[in-house]
Amino acid sequence: KFSAYSAAVFNDEIIIHGGYESSTWSGTASDKTYGYDPFTNHWQTHATLPISLFDSTLVLANDTLVYAGGDTSNSRFSTWSIQYLAGNEYHVNPTQHEGMITSSIQDLRPLEEGAASLLWLEFATVEPSGTSIGLQYRTADTPQGIASSAWLPTTVPINTYLTAGNQSLTEVVEDSAFLQYRVRYTTTQLMGWTTPSLVNVSIGADSAAFTTTPPPSLQPTSSPVSVETYHHATTQDGTYVLALHSSDASGVLDGESDWLTLSWNTATSTFSVDDPSALLFNQQATATPGPMTSQGQSMNWTFTLSETLPSDHLRFKTSTHAERNASFLHPDISSIDRQVTVELNDVTSEMSSQGGASVDQGEVLPGNTSLNLTIDHRFTNSGLRLLGGAIECRIHLDLHTFDTDSSGERIWTNETSEWFDLPAGQAHHANINTPESPSGELQLWIEARTSEDWELVFDTTPLEFIINADGPTLLDVSPNLDEYTNEETYRTVSFLFHDVGGFSNETLTALSWLEARDDGTNGGAADGIPQRIEYQPSLFYTHQDGNQWTVNITVNDTVNDDHQWGRVLLEGTDLAGFSVPAVSAEDGHARWESRTPTKGELLHFEPTKNLLNTTLMRFEPSQQVGWTMTVTDTNGLSDLTEIRIELGNDESLGVKYTTVDETCSSLDERLLLLPSGCVVEQSNGALTVDFTATVQWSMSLAGLIQGELDVVVRDYDGTQRFSFTEAWVLDREMSIEVNHLRDETGSVQQDIITDAVVMGGDSLNLSADVAYRSSGTPYTGDLRLRWDGLLQGEPWRGGATVSIIDGLLETTIVTPESSGLVQDMTLTLWDPLESQVLSVYDLPVFKLDHDAPVLLPSAIDDAISRYKLEQVEIGVNIAENHQWSNELTLTCQIQSLTKSWEPVSLVRNSTTVFDGKTMFSFMFDFSKLGDPSLLSEQANLNCWADGTDDAGWELSSSTGNSELDPWLEAPLNSIGPDLGLENVELSGVFEAGEKIRLSFFVINGGEQLPTPFNATIELVQGEERTLVGRSVFYSMDANTAKSVKRSFTAPEGTWTLEITVDKEGLVWEIDETNNVWNRTVQDQSGGLGGLTLMIGGGGMLALAGGAVLIRRRGPSTVVEEKVAVALEATGQSLQSSRETSSPQQPAQKRRGPPGGKIASNSGKTPSRGPPRGPPKASSNQSEPSPQEMAAKHMAALGVPQTAEERVEGYAQLPGGGEYEYTGEGTFYVGQTCGRWRLNDDKSFTRIPDDS
């Protein structure tokens, strides 16, 4: 589609130049030039323009086309993209113009199945001055070959053309039936547009073709076969030929045989046959020419093939031999068909039972009937008759008699005729008689044979007849003879005959007699006795079942009164002509006594079971209901057929009693009769039936009318229905009273109450009383129990069938093997079919616990001192997600490699529950079970626990929990208290009656001791011990000393002073050997005053030294003595005289913090200390001067001190010092850093230099 083009008329065409072509919303300029002839509606495309344009001008001026201007943009109506042309072009006519017309491919064959040979080509033209026409052609033997053929006369080196006239084509190869030509038009008269004209073109050729395709199959010696051909001899007479040749299945010609040639000479009109291979049968062949026309002539060829042929296939060829030869070999292959059908066409008889002479399938014929058979034979596929060959045939008669052998099988008899020849080319008629006897089913069939090379086909399917050699026999009559039966409007009287052939309306007549209608008619006597003239004709119909024939007559005997009679009489023969059995008119073949029917009556009806009142019965599932009724029938109880009770206007709900088999049954499963629920009695013409049934759970009020009841009495005369209302009421509701719901499995057995904890997977035993809600009667039977609720938010539901006996329901509900809160749990009681909820019971909220409690590892990480076993506190944590309210038993035992103490078990309740953990606290006292010092170095405190959670789960532990694999294995270290005596000093005169002063330190060189103990002072003289003092200590901190001072009067004679720490043995210590100090003293009154003074002086000095405070961790029971001694005033040197209890003094015990170093004055090398602080100084501190010692003692008296300098820990200490452990405490000392004291809170306090 385009617009805005320019146009002009030139050389009888409208020249269209440029234009605007639209494409959707945009367009483009065109560069095309078109020519259009409106008279022929023909378009052609001329040269393409060098540019695209539209809206230009095109005019014809002086035989020249001139165009100018135009627009080359792509947007015709846009102002911003206009591109106008300023140029112009023109087109001048050439001196000569030529064109070419090419014909379609010309098929010169008269028909597709044919061939043609070219003779000539002639064409005529009209060529005005200045014009000319030339012609070229090309030929081929197929349409596809034309494209590759060269144009003639020549194209190389130059094109040459034929001029008008007749041109010979005899040089073209024969059988080249396809030709194409082209014509060149030339004119120099362009302005006047004068052109030449081609008048006509004609082509001559000789041809031959098949009008009809040769038959696909041919039959030897058949009736003549016809083949039609078409021939054309253009210029002279010739010869038309039809030829046949033997071949194989693929069409390859047989090399050992020759062509059979049938020829027709058109000049002499003679027919000739050339058959060197003897393919024809008796040389039977004809040729019939059709009328001659300008288009050619048809030929009809007929022939018959011989019996003996070289092969089983033939090829056909047709030819025309005239000025040129044209031959066509047909591509199809014809096969030799030797299949011959022999068939039985017709059977006739004078004894046909169907009318006419023809005997059809299934006819009934008497014995020894003559049959005329027509037997024909033809080629199967073509239907042609045979003209030769010998074929024989014979006839079979097979009789399947109704006689039986000893095994009960029917007997066959067979007859076969002799072989006879079938005449060639016509049907054969044969006669045969059927067997005379016995009766049976006759099968007639033929058999054929031949010695020729034919393939015989004959149908052995027999033609069946019925041979009737006997007359009909009456087997049964309905109604029974002399039967007293109900009157019927359409009473069917039936006769059952045994007859081989049967009956028809033409051979049999039926007559009827009814006493009320026919007695005394037609001149007969009205005496109740049938006479022949009183019978009336009646219609009948027959039915066959093998050899049994039923003859049915329909009469209306309702015209009879009760006890009047009816008769039916038959007259005639069967199809074979045998008469029916003869009877008298008085007796008839059928006779019966008419009966007027009456219906049964209900005499009495009442309910018997589960009554609310005398007429209303309660229906409760699984409960019994019952009725009693009495019925009668005036025609006799034998007329009764059924008595039933229908409930709720539903004919399938109820019970029934059937008189035929004298049984009771339920109408469906909703109401089931008991085995003993049917009691029947007959008395005085009345029938009494007592029904007892059980109501089933499948009975509901759906589709029922409650209370409606129908009693239905059926007999041979009809049905009586007696209806009652408000006769019953259905009550399906139940009540359930739960006696208990209890968990009786596992170690914990409990009732399911609110917040109960049940082990997952346990079974809950349910015991409940179930009764009918309205009557309160205990229920017995099966019900469906469902439970439905939420377990930790997820559905928990299930169900089971429960059997209830005398209202007691006992069942088990298995809990899921899961954990969580069970809530919204209901027990629902359903009927056994689960169609209705009968009762609902809500369960309390409880818990399921399917996880065993986990005994968590102990938090005790440090070792326990074997000397501090009097108060060992052990905490136990149990991971229990649900609830633990039971007691926990913890058993602990001290075990070592050499010996073990007796285990101790404590039972405690939990102290608290926090973050899912149940916590227990146990305090053990092992101090009285053994001597810890006797335990081997490797000793442990082993513990294991025993208990169950509220669900009954035993404790589990990932680290063990038994005596052999304990839960807790805490090692016992050897760090403990170590009590001892130090700095024991006596002062005074060791004479009888004198006061002796005693001072000493009770030290604890080990861990803190919370156990009370005492220090006992005794004088020992012989066997006598006298307590002179006792100091009680309620506790003692680690690495501390406490001063004890006492005085006593010296006794006479020799005495021993003995000091004992923990004399009662209440404290287990690291070393028990240093707890006793003793000293034996003799009386010195005999001039030993100087010695006494010496001892006294020494005692004073010892007392001064003993007044130094060792270390005090708190204001407990330490006895502090303030000393103000001006040691410098005495002028004596400071000494530490110590009295020893024996010549060999015990080893100095370790003091200070655990693992600390002993001061240099202790005589031992430091071994361990607290975490290293600043670098230690290399210098050692000297012994304190007397002035320093005095200053310390003065500080004890309360002399004011300067402000203290403190640091929070050892990390803040200045460098250059080292640790020093003394009786006063632990110090950090250095020349550059000064002196620092370790406080109880791990801080350090600087001691001023002037202190």
C-alpha positions, 0 to 999 in steps of 0.5 A: 500500500502506498500513496503520494506517487506520480503516474503517467500513461506510456506504451499502453501502461500506467507508469507509477513512479515512487510513492509513500509506503505506510508501515504501522505508524511510520512510513518510507519513501519508495524507489520502485517503478510499476507498470499496470494494464487496467484492461488485463489487470496485469502488474509488472515491475520496471527499473528501480530508481536511484533514490526513494521519493514521493510527491514528485511530478511525472509527465510524458513529453515528446515520447520521453518520461520526465520526473522532477522534484519530490520529497525524500524524507520518511515523514510525509507530514512532518515539518522538521524533516522535509527533504525536497529534491531540486533535480530531475530525470527523464526516460527516452524510448529505445529503438526496439522493444522485445518480449518473450512468452513461454508456454506450459509443458505440453503432454502429447499423450492421449492418456496418462498410461500411454506414450507419444512420438512427435511428428511436426510443429506448426504455428501462424502469426500476424506481423505488421511492419516493424514487428516480428515473431520467432519460436523455440521449443524443447522436448523430453520423455518426462515432465521433469526432463524439460527443465534440463533440455536445450532450446531448439533450433539453437541457443549457442553461440546465438539464439535462433528461432523458427519462423511461422509455418510447419516445422518437422519434428521427426528428428526428435527421439521417439516416445518423447511425449512432452514439449514446451515452446517459447515465442519472442515478440519484437517491435520497433514501432514504440510510439505507435506501439504496434506489436505482432500477434501469435495466431495459433500453434499446433503439434502432431504426434503418433500415440498409444495408451491404455484406456483402462488399467490392465487387470491386477489378476488374471485367471487361466481358462476363464471367460475372456478378459477385456482390455481397452487401448487408445491409438492415434496415427496422425498422417497415415494408417498403421498397426495397433498392438496389445502385447503380453509377456511373462515376468517375475514378481518384480516385473522383470520379463521372462527371458525364456518366453516371447511376447504374445502380440495381438495386432489390428491393421487399420488399412486392411481392418484385419486382426492377427495373433502371434503367440510363440509361447502359447499363452492363449487358451485355444487361441481365443482372442478378439479385437474390436475397433471403436469409431475413428475420430480426429483424436484417434481410435479406441480398441477393445481386446479380449482373450483367455489365458492358457492353463499352463503359463511360464510364470505367475505374472504378466506385463502389458504393452500397447503400441501404435506403428505408423509414420512413427512408433509409439509404445508404452509398457505398463508399469503394473504387474498382473498376477496369475490367479488360480483360486476357484470357489466351489459353492452350494448356491441353492437347496429346494424341496417339495416338502419345505415348511416355510412355503415355496420350494426353497429350503432355508436354514433351520427348516423342519423337514420330515424324514426321507425328504428329497433335496435338489442342490445347485452347485456352482464353481467360479474364479474367486476374485473375478467371478468368471466361470472356468472354460476348462479343467476337471473339478469333482464334488461330493455331498455330506449329510451329518445327522445329530440325533436326539438319541443318546449313547450309554454316556448320555451323549447325543449320537451322530450319523453320517452319509456321504455321496460319491464324487461327481464331476462339475461341468465347465462353465455352468452350474450343476444340479444334484439330488439327495434324500434326507435320512428317514429316521431318527429325528435330529439336526441335519447338517448338509455341506459339500466337498470339492477336489481337482487334479488341476493346478487350481487352488480350490476354495469351498465353504464347509459351513453346513446348512442345518435342517431339523428332521422330524421323524416323530409327533409332538408329546405333551410334557406339562400344563399350567395351571395344573390340571384341576387346580383351584387358583385365583381368577385372573384378567390375563390368565396364561394357560401354557402347554409344554411340548416335546417336538422336533419341528414345532408349531405355527399358527397355520398348523395349530388352533387353540380353543377356550371354554369358561363356564360363566361365559360359554356354558349353554351357548351355541346350542349346548346344554347349560350343565357345567360340562364343556361341549365342542360347540361351546368352545371359542377360538383363542389366540396363542403364541409359541416359544422354543427352547431346543426341542421343547415348545411352549404354547401360551393362551391368554384368557380372562376367567374373572367372569367366573364365580368362585369354584366355576371351571375353565378349559383349553383345547388344542387341535392341529399338527406340528410343522412336520404334519404330526397331530397333537395328542387327542383329548375329549372336549369335556376334559380339554388339554387344560382345566382349572377351578376359579377362585375369588380371593380375600385378604388377611385380617389383623385380630390383635397387636401389642408391644411386649418389651421395654415399655413406657406404657401399654402402647409406647415402647422405648427403643434403646440401642442394644436393648430388646424390643418385642411385639405379639400379633394375631392374624387370620384369613377367611380363605385359610391360613395357607393363603398367608404369605408374609406378616411384617412390622414396618417402623418409621414409615420405612419399609426396610426397617422392621421384622417379618414372618414368612409362611412359605419357609416358616421363618422370621427375619429382620428387614435390615441390620438396624433391628436384629431378631434374637435367635429365640425371638420368633415364636409362632402358633396356630389355633382356631384358624388364627396365626399368632407371632411373637417377635423379639429383637435387639435395637442396633446402633445403626438405627437413627431417626434420619428419614424416619417418622418417630412413633409410626408403626405399620403391620403388613399382612400379605397373602395370595390375594393382596396386602393389608396395612394396619397403621399405629402412631406414638408406638415407639420412641428412640433414645440413643443418649448415654451418660458416663461417670468416670470412676477413675483415670489412673496411671498404673504402669511404671514406678509412679502410679497415680490418679490423673489430676490437675498438674499430674506428670505422667511418663510418656508411653504409659497407659492410662486406665479408665474406669467408668459407669455407662448407662442410658441417659433417660432410663438409667439402665446400665449399658451392655455392648460395644461403643467407640471411645475417642480422646482428643486434645492438645499435647504441647499445642499439637493435636493428640487424638485417638480412639478404640472400641470398648466393650461394656458389661453391665454398665462398666467401662474399663479400657486403657489409653496409651499415651504418646511417647512425647513430652509436653502439657496436655490440655483441652483433653476430652473423652468422647463416647460414640456409638459403635458406628461413630455417627453420633456423640453420646457423651463427653467428659473433660480431663484435667490438665496434666503433663507428659514426660518422656525425657529422663531427668539428667543429673548435671555435672558437679560444680565442684572443681577444686580439691577438698581437704581431707582434714576438713571433712566435718562440713562438706557441702555438695550441690546437686542440679538436675535438668528436669523440664517438667516436675521433680517434687520427690526426695533425692538420695545422695550417697558419698564415700571417701575412697583411696587406694588402700582403704575406703570409709563407709558410704554415707547417704543423705535424703533431701528435698529440693531447695529451689527450681531455677531455669529448668534445673531442680537444685538440691543441697547436701551437707556431709560430715565425714570427720567421724568416719576415719583418720584422714592421715591414714588415707593414701596420697591419692584419695577421692570423695565419690558421690552418686545420686538416686531418685525419680522425677514425678513421672517415674523416670530414673536419673540419667547422667552422661558421666556415670552415676553408680558406686563403680562409676560415680557422678562426683569424683572430687580428689582430697588434697593434704592441705589442712589445719596443722596445730602446734605449740611454739615459744613455750616459756616458763618464768619464776622460781622453780620452788614449791609454793612459788608462782610460775608464769607460763606463756606459749603460742598455739599456732595453725600452720595450715588451712583455716580451722572452723572447729572449736578445740582447746589447749590443756595445761597439766601437771603430772606427778607420777600417776596423778594429773592435775589440770592447771589451765585450759584455753578454748579456741572456737576457730583459727585462721590459716597461718596464725598464732594465738598467745596463751598466758597462765600462772600456777603454783609450783608443787613440791618435788619433781613435776612435769608440765605438759601442754596438749593441743586438741587433747580430745582429738576433735581436729584432724591435722596434717601432723598430730605429733607436734600437739604435745609439749612437756618439761620436767622440773625438779625442786630447786629450793636447795641453794639454787637462787642464782639459777632461779634468777637466771631462769627468771631473767630468761623467762622475762626475755622470752615473755617479751619475745612472745608478746610479738603478734604473729598475724591476726585475720580478725578480731576473734579470740586472740588474747592480745597483750600490750607490751611497753618495755624499755629494752634499751634501759636494761642495757641487756642484749635481746635474746630468744631463749626457748624452753624445749620439751625434749633434747631433740626439738620437733621440726619447725612447721610451715606457716604463712599462706598456702605454699608461701615461703618461710621467713629467713629466721625459720631456718627453711628455704622458701619454696613457693609464693603468691603470683610474682609481683614486681622484681625482687631486690637482691639485698636481704633484710637484717634482723630488726633492731631492738628499737624497731621491736620496741616500736612495734610493741608500742604500736600494739599499745595504741600509739597513733600511726601516720596515714596508711598508703594502700594498693589493691593488689600485688600488681600495683606494688613498686619494683625492687622488693621480695616477699617475706613470710614471718610470724607477723604475716606476709610482707613485701620488702625492698630497699627502694620500695619500702615495706608493705604488709599483705592484708586479708583482702589481698591488698597491701599497706605500706609501713612507714619507714619510722615504724 
